[in-house]
Amino acid sequence: MKLLQILYPGLGGHSSVATSLIAGDKQRTFNHYLLGYGIEKPSDNLKAYDCDYVLKEQGFDIRSFFKVYNKIKKIRPDAVIVHSTSQIVTVFIYSLFNQVKWLAVEHHANSVKTKLDWIYSVIILLLSPQVVYLTDTYKEEIIEKFPLLTKRQKIAVIGNGIDMFKFTPGKRIPDGLVNITMISRLNGLRDHHTLIHAFAVLAQKNDNFRLKIAGSGATFTEIKELIVSLGLENNVDLLGFLNEDQIIALLHNTDIYVHSSLAETQSTSLLQVMACKIPIIATDIPGINNLLQNKADALLFQIGQSKEIAASVDQIITDHRLRNTLIENAFNKLETDYSSVKMFNKYFSFLKK
């Protein structure tokens, strides 16, 4: 059987979820295909997979929808998972003329959805035979907003999963430095500014701190200018886009992971960090606080509170018992609830209905 996943192909949640789902298919139930749709070509992470793509123009590009339809028609999948919500109508039309099981997954945080995003959410509920949300909170928000459109028997919660054979704890080589890391796209939904201001406080006290920011995006230049304005260019590395192997290597050289964000659905980066057994400091927002519990799995801080981040870093460095507790609790939670195998089995049970 053929399973096609349609996704945004750049660095980020879609590709990580799609490849983790493939990794979770240990019995090779499906032949797996990926179809990227967006303004970027597939990231290096996807080159090892059977991945095709359709590049679209900025804005509404009607011709790209026909191209996606033809790609689907060429693959002739038995099942389709739609991560890219803009392609719901395309897959629905294909399903009218071809026997195929399909479902849609909502990834975009409700708190930052535009009018167009909400329109897609309605289209998903109207057209998709099955809908997946990443968290219970997300599902309940949708039900509350669209009570007449939500049929509970067609919706499910399936959290993202991580390939724990690929993301494993590494051996940190001591170098006298404290390496702090954040991995995400650089855009308005991620709060790198607060992280950098927190790091400025830490760097003033101790020159052994290093901050490594992985990712690319619209705010790259703005963040670089902030680093220079604070005189941190010798202590902060903007690493740009990293492929999956480079991300693993970076995590294995990380002492503390900080995820400063304004909106999340469910962060794949955090799952990767949990698998690598690194202590986490993160923003106390939905999409994070329903994954990690403050002082149990991570230390959580309020949006924009750079002093809280700095204090949490100091706490993890000085309190070794706390550090180990956070690491082990987060790892055990991941192993129990968020492995790629568990994720695949849940999707498979949904697709075979």
SERO-4910 file (N, C-alpha, C, O; in steps of 0.05 Angstrom, whole numbers):
BEGIN
 pado doro    nc1    nc2    nc3   cac1   cac2   cac3    cc1    cc2    cc3    oc1    oc2    oc3
  Met    A     17    -24      0      0      0      0     18     25      0     40     25     10
  Lys    A      7     46    -12     22     71    -14      9     92      5    -15     97      4
  Leu    A     26    105     21     18    127     38     32    152     29     56    153     29
  Leu    A     16    172     22     27    198     14     22    218     35      0    221     45
  Gln    A     43    233     43     40    256     61     46    282     46     67    285     33
  Ile    A     27    301     47     30    327     34     37    347     56     23    349     76
  Leu    A     59    362     52     70    378     74     85    402     63     92    404     40
  Tyr    A     89    421     81    108    443     75    136    431     78    143    420     99
  Pro    A    153    434     57    178    418     56    202    431     69    223    418     70
  Gly    A    200    455     80    223    468     92    229    457    120    215    439    129
  Leu    A    249    468    133    256    461    160    232    467    178    222    489    177
  Gly    A    225    449    195    203    454    213    186    430    219    194    407    213
  Gly    A    163    435    232    147    414    243    137    394    223    137    370    229
  His    A    128    403    199    116    384    180    135    362    173    128    338    175
  Ser    A    159    369    165    178    349    155    187    330    178    190    306    174
  Ser    A    190    341    202    197    324    225    176    305    232    181    281    238
  Val    A    151    314    231    128    296    237    126    274    216    123    250    222
  Ala    A    129    282    190    126    263    168    148    241    169    142    218    166
  Thr    A    173    249    174    194    230    174    193    212    199    200    189    199
  Ser    A    184    224    222    181    208    246    159    187    242    161    164    252
  Leu    A    138    194    228    116    175    223    126    152    205    119    129    210
  Ile    A    143    159    186    155    138    169    173    119    186    172     95    184
  Ala    A    189    131    204    206    116    221    190     97    240    200     76    247
  Gly    A    166    106    247    150     90    265    136     66    252    126     48    265
  Asp    A    137     65    225    125     43    210    145     20    210    157     13    189
  Lys    A    150      7    232    171    -13    235    164    -38    218    182    -53    210
  Gln    A    138    -44    214    130    -67    199    129    -62    169    122    -80    153
  Arg    A    135    -37    161    134    -29    133    106    -35    121    104    -48    100
  Thr    A     86    -26    135     59    -29    126     54    -15    100     38    -24     83
  Phe    A     67      8     96     63     25     73     90     29     57    111     27     69
  Asn    A     87     34     32    108     47     16    103     77     20     81     87     13
  His    A    123     92     29    119    120     37    128    139     16    149    136      4
  Tyr    A    111    160     12    117    181     -8    111    208      6     93    211     22
  Leu    A    128    227     -1    125    255      9    121    274    -14    135    271    -35
  Leu    A    103    293    -11     99    313    -32    100    340    -18     82    348     -3
  Gly    A    121    356    -24    124    382    -12    109    403    -28    108    402    -53
  Tyr    A     97    422    -14     83    444    -27     89    470    -12     84    472     12
  Gly    A    100    489    -26    106    515    -13    126    531    -30    131    524    -53
  Ile    A    137    552    -18    155    569    -32    184    560    -30    202    573    -41
  Glu    A    189    539    -15    216    528    -12    218    500    -23    198    485    -23
  Lys    A    241    493    -34    246    466    -42    250    448    -17    255    459      5
  Pro    A    247    422    -19    250    405      5    277    409     18    298    412      5
  Ser    A    276    408     45    301    411     61    318    386     57    309    365     48
  Asp    A    343    388     66    361    365     64    351    341     79    357    318     73
  Asn    A    335    346    100    324    324    116    307    305    100    305    282    107
  Leu    A    296    315     78    277    299     62    290    285     38    277    269     24
  Lys    A    315    290     34    329    279     10    332    248     11    335    235     -9
  Ala    A    331    237     35    334    208     38    308    193     33    307    169     34
  Tyr    A    286    209     28    260    196     25    250    200     -4    262    215    -20
  Asp    A    230    185    -11    217    188    -37    200    213    -37    177    212    -30
  Cys    A    213    235    -44    200    262    -40    200    278    -66    220    282    -78
  Asp    A    176    286    -74    173    304    -97    162    331    -85    156    332    -62
  Tyr    A    160    351   -102    151    377    -92    139    394   -114    144    390   -137
  Val    A    123    413   -105    111    433   -123    118    460   -111    110    466    -88
  Leu    A    132    477   -125    138    504   -116    115    522   -124    105    521   -147
  Lys    A    106    539   -105     85    558   -111     95    586   -111    116    592    -99
  Glu    A     81    604   -125     87    632   -124     77    644    -98     60    633    -85
  Gln    A     88    667    -91     78    681    -67     48    688    -71     40    695    -93
  Gly    A     32    686    -50      4    691    -52    -11    667    -63     -2    645    -62
  Phe    A    -35    672    -74    -52    651    -84    -43    643   -112    -42    660   -130
  Asp    A    -35    618   -115    -24    608   -141    -41    585   -150    -35    562   -143
  Ile    A    -61    590   -166    -80    570   -174    -67    548   -191    -75    524   -189
  Arg    A    -47    554   -207    -34    534   -223    -20    513   -206    -19    489   -214
  Ser    A    -10    521   -183      3    502   -166    -15    480   -156     -7    457   -150
  Phe    A    -41    486   -153    -61    466   -143    -64    445   -164    -67    421   -158
  Phe    A    -65    452   -189    -67    433   -211    -42    415   -212    -43    391   -217
  Lys    A    -19    427   -206      6    412   -206      6    391   -183     14    368   -187
  Val    A     -4    399   -160     -6    380   -138    -25    357   -145    -19    334   -140
  Tyr    A    -48    364   -157    -68    343   -165    -54    323   -183    -58    299   -180
  Asn    A    -39    333   -203    -26    315   -222     -5    297   -208     -1    274   -216
  Lys    A      9    309   -189     29    293   -174     15    270   -158     24    248   -158
  Ile    A     -8    277   -146    -23    256   -131    -32    235   -150    -30    211   -144
  Lys    A    -42    243   -173    -53    224   -193    -31    206   -202    -36    182   -208
  Lys    A     -6    216   -205     16    200   -214     24    179   -193     30    156   -200
  Ile    A     23    186   -167     31    168   -146      9    147   -141     15    124   -135
  Arg    A    -16    155   -144    -39    137   -139    -38    124   -111    -37    100   -109
  Pro    A    -39    141    -90    -37    130    -63    -62    116    -54    -84    121    -64
  Asp    A    -58     98    -35    -81     85    -22    -91    101      2   -114    100      9
  Ala    A    -73    118     13    -80    135     36    -64    160     34    -41    161     24
  Val    A    -76    182     44    -62    208     43    -65    222     70    -87    222     82
  Ile    A    -44    233     80    -44    250    104    -37    278     95    -16    282     83
  Val    A    -55    297    100    -51    325     91    -42    342    114    -58    349    131
  His    A    -17    349    114     -6    367    135     -9    396    125    -13    415    141
  Ser    A     -8    400     99    -10    427     87    -40    433     83    -52    424     64
  Thr    A    -52    449    101    -80    453    100    -90    466     74   -114    463     67
  Ser    A    -73    481     61    -82    494     36    -88    473     14   -101    481     -6
  Gln    A    -80    448     18    -85    428     -3   -109    410      4   -113    389     -9
  Ile    A   -125    417     23   -149    402     31   -168    399      7   -177    377      1
  Val    A   -174    421     -6   -193    420    -29   -182    402    -51   -197    387    -63
  Thr    A   -156    404    -56   -143    388    -78   -147    358    -72   -155    343    -90
  Val    A   -141    350    -47   -143    322    -40   -173    313    -40   -179    291    -48
  Phe    A   -190    331    -31   -219    324    -31   -229    319    -59   -243    299    -64
  Ile    A   -221    336    -78   -229    332   -106   -218    306   -117   -232    291   -131
  Tyr    A   -193    300   -110   -181    275   -119   -197    251   -108   -201    232   -122
  Ser    A   -205    253    -83   -220    231    -70   -247    226    -83   -258    204    -80
  Leu    A   -258    246    -96   -285    243   -109   -283    224   -133   -303    211   -140
  Phe    A   -259    222   -145   -256    206   -169   -238    182   -165   -234    166   -183
  Asn    A   -227    179   -141   -208    157   -135   -214    146   -108   -220    161    -89
  Gln    A   -211    120   -105   -215    108    -79   -190    112    -62   -169     99    -67
  Val    A   -192    128    -42   -169    134    -25   -179    142      3   -198    157      5
  Lys    A   -165    133     24   -171    141     51   -152    165     57   -128    164     50
  Trp    A   -163    185     69   -147    208     75   -156    222    100   -179    219    109
  Leu    A   -138    237    111   -144    253    135   -127    279    134   -107    281    120
  Ala    A   -136    298    150   -122    324    152   -111    328    180   -124    320    199
  Val    A    -88    341    182    -76    346    208    -73    377    210    -63    390    192
  Glu    A    -82    387    233    -79    416    238    -54    420    255    -51    409    277
  His    A    -35    437    245    -10    442    259     -9    471    269      6    476    289
  His    A    -23    489    257    -20    518    263    -34    525    289    -57    519    293
  Ala    A    -20    539    307    -31    546    333    -56    563    330    -56    582    315
  Asn    A    -77    556    345   -102    571    343    -98    600    351   -111    618    340
  Ser    A    -81    605    370    -78    632    381    -67    653    361    -70    677    365
  Val    A    -54    643    340    -43    662    320    -54    658    292    -43    667    273
  Lys    A    -76    644    290    -88    640    264    -99    666    252   -111    682    266
  Thr    A    -95    670    226   -106    692    212   -134    684    203   -143    662    207
  Lys    A   -148    703    190   -175    697    180   -174    675    159   -191    657    158
  Leu    A   -153    675    143   -149    654    123   -145    627    136   -155    607    127
  Asp    A   -129    626    157   -124    602    172   -150    590    183   -154    566    182
  Trp    A   -167    608    194   -192    598    205   -211    588    183   -226    569    187
  Ile    A   -209    600    159   -225    591    137   -216    562    130   -233    545    125
  Tyr    A   -190    557    129   -180    530    124   -189    511    146   -195    488    140
  Ser    A   -191    520    171   -200    503    192   -229    494    188   -236    471    192
  Val    A   -245    513    178   -273    506    171   -274    487    148   -290    468    148
  Ile    A   -258    492    127   -258    474    104   -250    446    112   -261    426    102
  Ile    A   -230    444    130   -222    417    139   -245    403    152   -249    379    147
  Leu    A   -260    416    170   -282    404    183   -305    396    164   -319    376    168
  Leu    A   -308    412    143   -329    406    123   -321    383    104   -338    367     97
  Leu    A   -296    382     96   -289    364     74   -273    339     83   -276    318     70
  Ser    A   -257    341    103   -240    319    111   -257    297    124   -272    303    143
  Pro    A   -254    272    116   -269    250    129   -259    245    157   -274    235    174
  Gln    A   -234    252    163   -222    249    189   -203    272    194   -189    281    176
  Val    A   -203    281    219   -186    304    226   -169    298    251   -180    286    270
  Val    A   -144    305    250   -126    300    273   -116    327    284   -107    344    270
  Tyr    A   -119    329    310   -107    352    325    -85    341    343    -86    318    351
  Leu    A    -65    358    349    -41    348    362    -45    347    393    -30    332    406
  Thr    A    -63    362    404    -67    362    433    -97    363    439   -113    372    423
  Asp    A   -104    354    464   -131    356    473   -141    385    475   -164    391    469
  Thr    A   -123    403    484   -130    431    486   -138    442    459   -158    456    457
  Tyr    A   -122    436    439   -128    446    412   -155    435    402   -171    451    391
  Lys    A   -160    410    407   -186    398    398   -209    412    412   -229    418    399
  Glu    A   -207    416    438   -229    429    453   -234    457    444   -256    467    443
  Glu    A   -212    471    437   -215    499    426   -231    499    400   -247    516    396
  Ile    A   -225    479    383   -239    478    357   -269    471    362   -286    482    349
  Ile    A   -274    452    380   -302    444    386   -317    468    397   -341    472    390
  Glu    A   -305    483    415   -318    506    426   -324    527    405   -345    540    406
  Lys    A   -306    531    386   -310    552    366   -329    543    344   -344    559    334
  Phe    A   -329    517    337   -347    508    316   -363    484    325   -360    462    315
  Pro    A   -381    488    345   -396    465    356   -414    451    336   -418    427    339
  Leu    A   -424    465    316   -442    452    296   -427    437    275   -438    420    261
  Leu    A   -401    443    272   -385    430    251   -369    406    261   -360    389    245
  Thr    A   -366    404    287   -348    383    298   -364    358    305   -381    359    323
  Lys    A   -358    337    292   -369    311    299   -347    295    312   -327    288    300
  Arg    A   -351    289    338   -329    278    353   -320    251    343   -297    243    348
  Gln    A   -337    237    328   -328    211    318   -309    213    295   -295    193    288
  Lys    A   -306    237    283   -288    240    260   -262    255    268   -245    259    251
  Ile    A   -260    263    293   -236    277    301   -221    261    323   -233    246    339
  Ala    A   -195    264    323   -178    250    343   -154    267    350   -147    286    336
  Val    A   -143    261    373   -118    274    382    -95    254    379    -95    232    391
  Ile    A    -75    261    362    -51    244    360    -27    263    362    -22    279    345
  Gly    A    -13    260    384     11    277    388     33    269    370     34    247    360
  Asn    A     51    288    365     74    282    349     92    262    363     91    259    387
  Gly    A    108    248    347    126    228    358    154    232    347    158    246    327
  Ile    A    174    221    361    202    224    354    215    196    350    208    178    365
  Asp    A    232    195    330    247    170    326    269    168    347    290    181    345
  Met    A    264    152    368    283    150    390    307    132    384    324    129    401
  Phe    A    308    121    360    332    107    351    351    127    338    375    121    336
  Lys    A    340    149    329    357    170    316    365    191    336    388    199    338
  Phe    A    345    201    351    350    222    371    355    208    398    337    198    411
  Thr    A    381    206    405    389    192    429    408    210    446    419    229    435
  Pro    A    411    204    471    430    220    488    458    218    477    467    196    469
  Gly    A    472    240    477    500    240    468    519    245    492    510    252    514
  Lys    A    545    241    487    565    245    507    577    273    504    591    278    484
  Arg    A    570    291    522    580    318    520    610    319    528    617    310    549
  Ile    A    626    329    510    655    332    515    660    358    530    655    379    519
  Pro    A    670    357    554    674    381    570    693    401    556    715    393    547
  Asp    A    686    426    555    703    446    543    704    472    559    714    492    550
  Gly    A    693    471    584    693    494    601    672    515    594    671    536    607
  Leu    A    655    509    574    634    527    566    606    516    575    603    492    579
  Val    A    587    535    577    559    527    581    545    534    555    539    558    550
  Asn    A    538    514    539    525    519    513    495    518    516    484    498    524
  Ile    A    482    540    509    453    542    509    444    543    480    456    556    463
  Thr    A    423    528    475    414    524    447    384    529    444    369    524    462
  Met    A    377    540    420    348    541    412    347    534    383    363    544    367
  Ile    A    328    516    376    325    508    348    296    513    339    277    503    351
  Ser    A    293    530    319    266    536    309    269    553    284    290    563    277
  Arg    A    246    556    269    246    576    248    248    604    261    239    608    283
  Leu    A    260    623    247    263    650    256    240    666    244    242    676    221
  Asn    A    219    670    260    196    685    251    182    698    275    192    696    297
  Gly    A    160    712    269    147    727    290    133    710    311    125    721    332
  Leu    A    132    684    308    119    667    328    139    658    349    132    647    370
  Arg    A    165    661    343    186    653    362    198    678    375    204    698    362
  Asp    A    203    676    401    211    700    416    241    699    422    250    698    445
  His    A    257    700    400    286    701    403    296    726    418    317    726    430
  His    A    280    747    416    289    772    428    292    769    458    311    778    470
  Thr    A    272    757    471    273    752    500    296    734    507    310    739    527
  Leu    A    301    713    491    323    695    496    350    710    495    367    707    513
  Ile    A    353    727    475    378    742    472    383    761    495    405    764    505
  His    A    362    775    504    364    793    526    371    778    552    386    787    569
  Ala    A    360    754    555    367    737    578    396    729    577    410    729    597
  Phe    A    405    722    553    433    714    550    452    737    556    473    733    566
  Ala    A    443    762    549    460    785    555    465    787    585    487    794    594
  Val    A    444    781    601    447    782    630    467    760    639    484    766    656
  Leu    A    465    736    628    483    714    635    512    721    627    530    716    642
  Ala    A    515    731    603    542    737    592    557    758    608    581    758    610
  Gln    A    541    777    620    554    797    637    566    785    662    586    795    672
  Lys    A    554    764    672    564    751    697    586    731    692    604    727    708
  Asn    A    586    719    667    605    697    662    609    695    632    591    692    617
  Asp    A    635    698    624    641    697    596    642    669    584    648    665    560
  Asn    A    636    649    601    637    621    591    611    612    578    609    589    568
  Phe    A    590    629    579    565    622    566    567    626    536    579    645    526
  Arg    A    555    607    521    553    610    492    524    604    484    512    585    495
  Leu    A    513    619    466    486    615    456    487    608    426    499    622    410
  Lys    A    474    586    419    473    576    391    444    575    382    428    561    394
  Ile    A    438    590    362    411    592    351    411    579    323    424    589    305
  Ala    A    396    558    320    394    544    294    367    550    281    346    550    295
  Gly    A    368    556    255    343    561    241    347    585    222    366    601    226
  Ser    A    329    587    204    329    610    185    301    621    183    282    607    191
  Gly    A    298    645    172    271    656    168    271    686    167    292    699    165
  Ala    A    247    697    168    243    725    162    256    744    182    263    767    175
  Thr    A    260    735    207    271    753    227    301    750    231    313    760    250
  Phe    A    315    736    213    343    730    216    359    756    219    375    759    237
  Thr    A    355    775    200    371    800    200    365    816    225    383    828    237
  Glu    A    340    817    233    331    832    257    345    821    282    354    836    299
  Ile    A    346    795    284    359    782    307    389    787    307    401    791    328
  Lys    A    401    785    284    430    790    281    436    819    290    456    823    304
  Glu    A    420    838    282    424    866    290    422    869    320    437    885    332
  Leu    A    403    855    333    400    857    362    425    846    376    434    857    395
  Ile    A    435    824    366    459    812    377    483    832    376    497    835    396
  Val    A    486    844    354    508    864    350    504    888    369    523    897    381
  Ser    A    479    897    371    473    921    387    479    916    416    485    935    431
  Leu    A    477    891    425    482    884    453    511    875    457    519    868    480
  Gly    A    527    876    436    555    869    438    560    839    443    579    832    457
  Leu    A    542    822    433    544    794    438    553    777    415    552    752    415
  Glu    A    564    790    394    570    775    370    592    754    374    594    735    358
  Asn    A    608    757    395    629    737    401    619    714    418    633    694    422
  Asn    A    594    717    428    583    697    447    558    683    435    549    663    447
  Val    A    548    693    413    523    682    402    529    674    373    539    689    357
  Asp    A    522    649    366    525    639    339    498    635    326    481    620    336
  Leu    A    493    649    304    470    644    287    477    623    266    492    629    248
  Leu    A    467    599    270    477    576    254    462    573    227    471    558    210
  Gly    A    439    587    224    424    583    200    411    556    198    407    542    219
  Phe    A    403    548    174    390    522    170    409    499    176    432    500    167
  Leu    A    400    479    191    415    455    196    399    431    188    374    430    192
  Asn    A    412    411    176    397    386    170    395    370    196    406    377    217
  Glu    A    382    347    194    376    331    218    401    321    232    402    322    256
  Asp    A    421    312    216    445    302    228    460    325    243    472    321    264
  Gln    A    459    349    231    472    372    244    457    380    269    470    388    289
  Ile    A    431    378    269    415    384    293    423    364    316    426    373    339
  Ile    A    425    339    309    432    319    330    460    325    341    464    324    365
  Ala    A    479    332    324    506    339    333    505    364    351    520    365    371
  Leu    A    489    383    344    486    407    360    474    401    388    484    410    408
  Leu    A    454    384    388    442    377    414    461    361    431    461    364    456
  His    A    478    345    419    497    330    435    519    348    446    535    339    464
  Asn    A    520    372    437    540    392    448    525    414    464    536    435    468
  Thr    A    501    408    473    484    428    487    482    420    516    478    397    524
  Asp    A    485    441    533    482    437    562    453    444    571    443    430    589
  Ile    A    442    464    561    415    473    568    400    482    543    411    496    526
  Tyr    A    375    473    539    359    481    516    338    501    526    324    495    545
  Val    A    336    523    512    316    544    518    298    547    493    307    552    471
  His    A    272    544    498    252    548    476    235    572    483    216    570    498
  Ser    A    242    595    471    227    620    476    208    625    453    216    629    431
  Ser    A    182    624    459    162    624    437    137    640    446    131    643    469
  Leu    A    123    649    426     98    663    431     73    646    425     52    651    435
  Ala    A     77    625    408     55    608    401     65    581    392     85    579    377
  Glu    A     53    559    401     60    532    393     35    515    391     15    520    405
  Thr    A     37    495    374     17    474    375     28    450    390     18    443    411
  Gln    A     49    439    379     65    419    394     93    420    382     97    413    359
  Ser    A    113    428    397    140    432    387    155    406    382    160    391    401
  Thr    A    162    401    357    179    378    351    207    381    363    219    361    372
  Ser    A    217    405    363    243    410    374    245    401    403    265    390    411
  Leu    A    224    407    418    224    400    446    225    369    450    238    359    467
  Leu    A    210    355    433    210    326    434    239    315    428    248    296    440
  Gln    A    252    327    408    279    319    401    298    324    425    315    307    430
  Val    A    295    346    438    312    352    461    306    333    484    325    324    497
  Met    A    281    327    489    274    307    510    287    280    505    297    267    523
  Ala    A    288    272    479    300    247    472    330    247    477    342    226    483
  Cys    A    343    270    474    372    273    478    380    278    506    404    282    512
  Lys    A    360    278    524    365    282    553    380    308    559    402    308    571
  Ile    A    368    330    551    379    357    557    358    372    573    334    371    566
  Pro    A    366    386    595    346    401    611    334    424    594    348    437    579
  Ile    A    308    428    599    293    447    582    283    470    599    273    467    621
  Ile    A    286    494    587    273    519    597    255    528    574    265    531    552
  Ala    A    229    534    579    211    540    557    189    559    567    184    562    591
  Thr    A    177    572    547    155    591    553    130    576    563    124    555    553
  Asp    A    117    588    582     93    576    594     69    584    578     54    602    585
  Ile    A     65    570    555     42    575    537     30    548    528     43    528    530
  Pro    A      5    549    519     -7    524    508     10    514    485     21    530    469
  Gly    A     12    488    483     30    476    463     56    468    475     71    451    465
  Ile    A     63    481    498     86    474    514     78    464    542     87    443    550
  Asn    A     61    480    555     54    472    583     34    448    584     29    438    606
  Asn    A     24    440    561      9    414    561     26    391    553     17    368    553
  Leu    A     52    397    547     72    376    542     91    373    566     97    351    575
  Leu    A     99    396    577    118    397    599    107    411    623     94    432    621
  Gln    A    111    399    646    100    410    671    123    425    686    145    415    689
  Asn    A    117    449    694    137    466    707    148    452    732    133    442    749
  Lys    A    175    452    734    190    440    756    189    410    758    200    398    777
  Ala    A    175    398    739    174    368    738    189    358    714    207    341    716
  Asp    A    183    369    690    196    361    665    214    383    654    232    378    638
  Ala    A    209    408    662    223    432    652    219    455    671    203    453    690
  Leu    A    233    477    666    227    502    680    214    520    660    225    526    638
  Leu    A    190    529    667    174    546    648    175    575    658    175    581    682
  Phe    A    175    594    638    175    622    645    153    637    629    143    627    609
  Gln    A    146    660    639    125    676    627    135    690    602    159    696    601
  Ile    A    118    695    583    126    708    558    140    734    564    131    751    580
  Gly    A    163    738    551    177    763    552    194    767    577    207    788    580
  Gln    A    195    747    595    209    751    620    238    740    618    244    717    625
  Ser    A    256    757    608    284    749    604    298    742    630    315    725    631
  Lys    A    290    757    652    303    752    678    296    724    688    312    712    702
  Glu    A    272    715    682    264    688    690    281    667    676    289    647    688
  Ile    A    287    671    651    304    653    636    331    651    649    342    630    654
  Ala    A    343    675    654    370    676    666    370    662    693    389    648    699
  Ala    A    350    667    709    349    654    735    346    624    733    357    609    749
  Ser    A    330    615    713    327    586    709    353    573    700    359    550    708
  Val    A    368    586    683    394    576    675    412    572    699    424    552    703
  Asp    A    413    593    716    430    591    740    420    568    758    437    554    770
  Gln    A    394    564    760    383    543    777    391    516    767    399    498    783
  Ile    A    390    512    741    397    485    730    427    480    733    435    457    738
  Ile    A    443    501    730    472    497    733    480    490    762    497    473    766
  Thr    A    467    503    781    475    499    809    461    476    823    472    464    842
  Asp    A    437    469    814    422    448    827    423    422    810    406    418    793
  His    A    442    405    815    446    381    798    423    361    802    415    347    783
  Arg    A    411    360    826    389    342    830    365    351    813    352    334    801
  Leu    A    359    377    813    338    387    796    343    381    767    325    372    753
  Arg    A    367    387    758    374    381    730    368    352    722    356    347    702
  Asn    A    378    334    739    374    305    732    344    297    733    335    281    717
  Thr    A    329    309    752    301    303    754    286    312    729    270    298    718
  Leu    A    292    337    720    279    347    696    285    330    671    267    323    656
  Ile    A    310    322    669    318    305    646    304    278    646    293    270    626
  Glu    A    305    265    669    293    237    670    263    238    667    252    220    654
  Asn    A    250    257    680    221    258    677    212    264    649    193    252    639
  Ala    A    226    282    635    219    289    608    224    265    589    208    259    571
  Phe    A    247    251    594    253    228    577    233    205    581    224    193    561
  Asn    A    225    200    606    206    179    611    179    185    599    165    168    589
  Lys    A    171    211    600    145    219    588    146    215    557    127    205    545
  Leu    A    169    222    545    172    219    516    170    189    509    156    182    490
  Glu    A    184    173    524    185    144    518    157    131    520    151    113    505
  Thr    A    142    141    540    115    130    544     95    139    524     78    123    515
  Asp    A     96    165    516     73    177    501     81    187    473     63    191    457
  Tyr    A    106    192    468    112    207    443    133    194    426    149    208    412
  Ser    A    135    168    425    153    154    406    141    153    379    116    155    376
  Ser    A    157    151    358    147    150    331    130    125    326    112    126    310
  Val    A    137    103    339    121     78    336     93     82    346     74     74    333
  Lys    A     90     94    370     63     99    380     48    118    362     24    114    358
  Met    A     61    139    351     48    157    333     38    143    308     15    147    300
  Phe    A     55    127    296     47    112    272     23     94    277      4     93    261
  Asn    A     24     79    299      3     61    305    -24     75    308    -45     65    299
  Lys    A    -24     99    319    -49    114    322    -58    124    295    -82    122    289
  Tyr    A    -41    133    278    -49    142    251    -60    118    235    -80    120    221
  Phe    A    -46     96    238    -54     72    222    -82     63    230    -98     56    213
  Ser    A    -87     63    256   -114     54    266   -136     73    256   -159     65    252
  Phe    A   -129     99    252   -147    119    242   -152    115    212   -174    118    203
  Leu    A   -131    109    198   -132    107    168   -147     81    160   -159     81    138
  Lys    A   -145     60    176   -157     35    167   -187     32    174   -199     12    167
  Lys    A   -198     53    186   -227     52    193   -244     50    168   -268     49    170
***
